[in-house]
Amino acid sequence: MGTQSAPRLGLENVLKSIAGAPVVVLITGHPDPDALGSALAHQRICLELGVPCTIAHVLPVSHRQNRAMVKLLNIELLQVSTADDLLPFKFLSLVDTSTPEPTLDLPADLKLLSVVDHHKMSEVEAPYVDIRPTIGASSSIYAEYMAEGLAPLETAVGAARVATALLFGIQTDTNDFALATAADFAAAAYVRRFCDSDALKRVSRRVVTASGMTITGRALDSLIVVRDFALAGVGQVSAGDRDAIATTADFILQREDLDTVLTYGIVEDRIDGSLRTDSPSVEPATFLHSAFGKDRNGKPYGGGRADKGGFQIPLGVLAECEDKEKLWQIVEQIVRSRLAKVIPEIEREYERLHPDAHHNGHEEPTGRFSREF
């Protein structure tokens, strides 16, 4: 797994330095396999060193496959909703992200202890930071720690569940190893020896729900294609189906003449979108930042890694609109106008496909609505 032991020793020393004070691993966003695998490994390392560690999240585990992973591997999660829920903890560890969950204000005395991530480097200060954008999954980094002797799986009680979670995290974040690096393959080879093959097979089973198929159908009906780029809106989506926005983008990307797809919908009080790309010239975080910009606090609305990204834009007072059809028209116009900054042909192609859009009694809203965001 490599010859350098400095990262592993650095994490070990930092965890030992807090003398058994309680740590919380707070997952950012909806928990996915790489975050869950990394969190479970971090918890295992903490317990090996005598440090109490709890895995927590704010947003629900929404994808069916991820819920199956939590259930089959018996991953205990604490769902928190206010800063008070985090008061029992003294230190915070972040995995698969370098930014805390933005929907929750953290307690002032909760100290950031460690950050382990594989996404593009952002400014972060903590006693321990290991961010490697050249690797395909954060789970690979934790597998490397264990292979180098930090809570090794060879001697761990319950090694199978940690190994299975790590392998599934590597598998999903590297698109079934299509984007895996040498380090990812080495990490997978290490943890594979300890996996529960039956559990891995069950959590890897891909199922599309009936509502997910409906969402994909709406996306295909609204598809706008400009050269090798596609834009598709899916309308109102329940919180439980939000992952269908991303899986729909994955599906559309299979079309032979496309290399980049953006799908979006309304989820509760926000616009929720996903970007998927096979293009070597499209960097998702840069693309989404160029299109959607930042909020009033300077935080980008979207981010991503080599082949995928996502964005969330609060609707603000617009979410109170009772006319859902009109609200969706506003959201469509906002997304198209923002994307036009990156792909100017988007609006022209929309007008070609919908020549009566401005003359059927449902005139598109003007750009003034974009100032709500």
C-alpha positions in Angstrom: 0.0 0.0 0.0 3.0 2.3 -0.2 6.1 3.2 1.7 5.2 6.4 3.4 3.8 6.1 6.9 3.7 9.8 7.8 -0.1 10.3 7.1 -1.0 7.3 9.2 1.3 8.3 12.0 0.0 11.9 11.9 -3.6 10.8 12.4 -2.6 8.4 15.1 -0.7 11.0 17.0 -3.5 13.6 16.7 -6.1 11.1 18.0 -3.9 10.1 20.9 -3.4 13.8 21.8 -7.0 14.4 22.8 -6.8 11.8 25.7 -10.0 10.0 25.0 -12.3 13.0 24.6 -15.4 12.2 22.5 -15.3 12.8 18.7 -18.1 13.1 16.2 -17.7 12.3 12.5 -20.3 14.6 11.0 -21.1 13.6 7.4 -21.8 16.5 5.1 -24.8 16.2 2.8 -26.8 13.0 2.3 -24.6 10.1 3.5 -23.2 8.1 0.5 -21.1 4.9 0.4 -17.7 6.7 0.4 -18.6 8.9 3.3 -20.1 6.0 5.3 -17.2 3.7 4.6 -14.7 6.4 5.6 -16.7 7.3 8.7 -16.9 3.7 9.8 -13.1 3.3 9.3 -12.4 6.5 11.2 -14.6 5.2 14.1 -12.8 1.9 14.1 -9.4 3.7 14.3 -10.7 5.9 17.1 -12.0 3.0 19.2 -8.6 1.2 18.7 -7.0 4.2 20.3 -9.5 4.5 23.1 -11.3 7.5 21.7 -15.1 7.4 21.8 -16.4 8.2 18.3 -20.0 8.7 17.0 -21.0 8.9 13.3 -23.6 11.6 12.8 -25.5 13.3 9.9 -28.0 16.0 9.3 -29.6 15.2 6.0 -31.3 11.8 5.7 -29.8 8.6 4.1 -32.0 9.0 1.0 -30.8 6.6 -1.6 -32.2 3.1 -1.4 -28.8 1.5 -1.9 -27.3 3.6 0.9 -30.1 2.7 3.3 -29.4 -0.9 2.5 -25.7 -0.4 3.2 -26.5 1.1 6.6 -28.9 -1.7 7.5 -26.9 -4.7 6.3 -23.6 -3.5 7.8 -25.4 -2.3 11.0 -23.9 1.2 10.9 -25.1 3.2 13.8 -25.9 6.8 12.9 -26.9 9.7 15.0 -29.2 12.1 13.1 -28.8 15.7 14.4 -30.9 18.7 13.8 -29.6 21.5 16.0 -26.3 22.5 17.5 -27.4 21.3 20.9 -27.3 17.7 19.6 -23.5 18.1 19.2 -22.9 19.5 22.7 -21.7 16.1 24.1 -18.7 16.1 21.7 -15.5 18.0 22.1 -13.9 17.3 18.7 -15.1 17.1 15.0 -13.7 14.9 12.3 -14.6 15.4 8.6 -14.4 12.5 6.1 -15.0 12.7 2.3 -15.4 16.5 2.6 -13.4 19.5 3.9 -16.4 21.6 4.8 -18.9 21.0 7.6 -22.5 20.5 6.9 -23.7 24.0 5.8 -27.3 23.6 7.1 -26.2 23.3 10.7 -24.5 25.9 12.9 -21.8 24.1 14.9 -21.3 24.7 18.6 -18.6 27.3 19.2 -16.5 25.0 21.3 -16.6 22.0 18.9 -13.0 21.9 17.6 -12.2 20.6 14.1 -9.7 17.8 14.7 -9.1 16.1 11.4 -10.0 16.2 7.7 -9.6 13.3 5.3 -10.9 13.9 1.8 -10.2 13.2 -1.9 -12.0 16.2 -3.4 -10.3 19.4 -4.7 -8.3 21.1 -2.0 -10.0 23.9 -0.1 -8.7 26.1 2.6 -9.0 24.2 5.8 -7.1 24.4 9.1 -7.0 21.4 11.5 -4.4 19.5 13.5 -4.6 16.8 10.9 -5.4 17.3 7.2 -5.0 14.6 4.5 -6.6 15.8 1.2 -5.6 13.9 -2.0 -7.5 15.0 -5.1 -5.5 12.5 -7.2 -7.1 9.5 -5.5 -10.6 8.2 -6.4 -12.2 7.7 -3.0 -11.7 8.8 0.6 -12.3 5.1 1.5 -9.0 4.3 -0.3 -7.1 6.6 2.0 -8.6 4.9 5.1 -7.8 1.5 3.7 -4.2 2.7 3.2 -4.0 3.7 6.9 -5.2 0.3 8.0 -2.9 -1.5 5.6 0.0 0.5 7.1 -0.8 -0.7 10.6 -3.4 1.8 12.0 -6.2 -0.4 13.3 -5.3 -3.1 10.8 -8.1 -5.3 9.5 -6.0 -8.4 10.2 -6.6 -8.1 13.9 -9.8 -6.0 14.0 -13.0 -7.3 15.7 -15.8 -7.0 13.1 -13.3 -6.4 10.3 -15.8 -7.7 7.7 -18.2 -4.8 8.1 -15.5 -2.1 7.9 -13.8 -3.8 4.9 -17.1 -4.2 3.1 -18.1 -0.6 3.7 -14.7 0.6 2.4 -14.7 -1.6 -0.7 -18.2 -0.4 -1.5 -17.2 3.2 -1.0 -14.2 2.8 -3.3 -16.4 1.0 -5.9 -19.1 3.6 -6.1 -16.8 6.7 -6.0 -14.6 5.3 -8.8 -17.6 4.4 -11.0 -17.1 0.7 -10.6 -13.3 1.2 -10.8 -13.5 2.9 -14.2 -11.9 6.0 -12.6 -9.7 4.1 -10.1 -6.1 5.0 -9.7 -3.3 2.6 -8.7 -3.8 3.6 -5.1 -7.5 2.8 -5.3 -6.8 -0.6 -6.7 -4.2 -1.3 -4.0 -6.7 -0.2 -1.3 -9.4 -2.4 -2.8 -7.1 -5.4 -3.0 -6.3 -5.0 0.7 -9.8 -4.7 2.0 -11.3 -7.3 -0.4 -9.6 -10.1 1.7 -11.8 -9.2 4.7 -15.1 -8.5 3.0 -18.5 -10.1 3.5 -19.1 -11.1 -0.1 -22.8 -11.7 0.4 -23.4 -8.3 2.0 -21.3 -6.6 -0.7 -23.4 -8.3 -3.4 -26.7 -7.3 -1.7 -25.7 -3.6 -1.2 -24.3 -3.4 -4.8 -27.6 -4.5 -6.3 -29.0 -1.7 -8.4 -32.7 -1.2 -8.4 -34.7 1.7 -10.0 -37.9 2.6 -8.1 -41.1 3.3 -10.0 -40.9 7.0 -8.9 -37.3 7.0 -10.1 -38.4 5.9 -13.6 -41.1 8.6 -13.6 -38.5 11.2 -12.8 -36.2 9.9 -15.6 -39.2 10.0 -18.0 -39.8 13.7 -17.2 -36.1 14.4 -17.8 -36.2 12.8 -21.2 -39.3 14.8 -22.1 -37.6 18.1 -21.2 -34.2 17.3 -22.6 -32.3 20.2 -24.3 -29.2 19.2 -26.2 -26.5 21.6 -27.3 -23.6 19.9 -29.1 -22.4 17.3 -26.6 -24.1 18.9 -23.5 -27.6 18.0 -22.2 -29.9 19.9 -19.8 -32.9 18.2 -18.2 -35.4 19.4 -15.6 -37.5 16.9 -13.7 -39.9 19.2 -11.8 -41.0 18.7 -8.2 -39.1 15.8 -6.5 -39.8 14.5 -3.0 -36.9 14.4 -0.5 -36.9 10.7 -0.6 -36.4 10.6 -4.4 -33.8 13.3 -4.6 -31.1 10.8 -5.6 -33.1 10.1 -8.7 -31.9 13.4 -10.0 -28.3 12.1 -10.0 -29.1 8.6 -11.3 -31.1 10.2 -14.1 -28.0 12.2 -15.1 -26.0 9.0 -15.1 -28.6 7.4 -17.4 -28.7 10.2 -19.9 -24.9 10.3 -20.1 -25.1 6.9 -21.7 -26.4 8.5 -24.9 -23.7 8.2 -27.5 -23.5 11.9 -28.6 -23.3 13.4 -25.1 -20.3 13.8 -22.7 -21.9 16.2 -20.1 -25.3 16.2 -18.5 -26.9 18.5 -16.0 -30.2 17.5 -14.4 -32.2 19.5 -11.8 -35.4 19.6 -9.9 -37.2 21.3 -6.9 -36.6 19.4 -3.7 -38.5 21.0 -0.7 -37.3 24.6 -0.6 -34.4 24.5 -3.0 -33.2 23.8 -6.5 -31.2 20.5 -6.4 -29.0 19.5 -9.4 -26.4 17.0 -10.5 -23.7 17.2 -13.2 -22.1 14.2 -14.8 -19.3 14.3 -17.4 -17.0 12.2 -19.4 -15.3 15.2 -21.0 -11.6 15.8 -20.1 -12.2 19.6 -20.6 -15.0 19.9 -18.1 -14.1 20.3 -14.4 -17.4 20.0 -12.6 -16.6 22.4 -9.7 -15.3 25.1 -12.0 -18.3 24.6 -14.4 -20.9 24.9 -11.6 -19.1 27.8 -10.0 -19.0 29.7 -13.4 -22.7 29.0 -13.9 -24.2 29.5 -10.5 -21.7 31.5 -8.6 -21.7 32.0 -4.8 -24.2 32.9 -2.1 -24.0 36.1 0.0 -21.5 34.5 2.3 -19.1 33.7 -0.6 -19.8 30.0 -0.5 -20.2 28.3 -4.0 -23.6 26.9 -4.7 -22.0 23.9 -6.3 -19.0 21.7 -6.2 -17.6 18.4 -7.5 -14.8 16.1 -8.5 -13.3 14.7 -11.7 -16.5 13.4 -13.3 -19.4 14.5 -11.2 -20.8 17.4 -9.2 -23.9 18.8 -7.6 -25.5 22.1 -6.6 -28.2 23.3 -4.3 -29.7 26.8 -4.5 -32.2 27.9 -1.8 -35.5 29.2 -3.3 -36.0 31.6 -0.4 -39.5 33.2 -0.4 -40.2 31.7 -3.8 -40.7 28.3 -2.1 -43.9 29.7 -0.6 -45.5 30.0 -4.1 -48.7 28.0 -4.2 -48.8 27.8 -8.0 -46.3 24.9 -8.5 -46.5 25.1 -12.3 -45.5 28.8 -12.2 -42.8 28.1 -9.7 -41.3 25.4 -11.9 -41.4 27.8 -14.9 -39.4 30.3 -12.8 -36.9 27.7 -11.8 -36.4 26.5 -15.4 -35.8 30.1 -16.5 -33.3 30.7 -13.7 -31.3 27.6 -14.4 -31.2 28.3 -18.2 -30.2 31.9 -17.7 -27.4 30.9 -15.3 -26.2 28.2 -17.7 -26.2 30.6 -20.6 -23.2 32.3 -19.0 -21.3 29.1 -19.8 -23.2 27.7 -22.8 -24.9 30.7 -24.6 -26.7 28.4 -27.0 -29.0 27.0 -24.3 -31.6 29.8 -24.5 -31.7 29.7 -28.3 -32.2 25.9 -28.3 -34.9 26.2 -25.8 -36.7 28.8 -27.9 -36.4 26.6 -31.0 -37.9 23.7 -29.1 -40.7 25.9 -27.5 -41.5 28.6 -30.1 -44.8 29.5 -28.3 -43.3 29.7 -24.8 -43.7 33.5 -24.7 -47.1 33.6 -26.3 -49.2 31.0 -24.6 -50.3 32.9 -21.6 -47.4 31.6 -19.5 -44.7 34.1 -20.3 -41.3 33.2 -18.9 -40.2 35.2 -15.9 -37.4 37.7 -16.4 -33.9 37.6 -15.1 -34.9 39.7 -12.1 -35.8 36.5 -10.2 -32.1 35.4 -10.2 -31.5 38.1 -7.6 -33.4 36.1 -5.1 -30.5 33.7 -4.8 
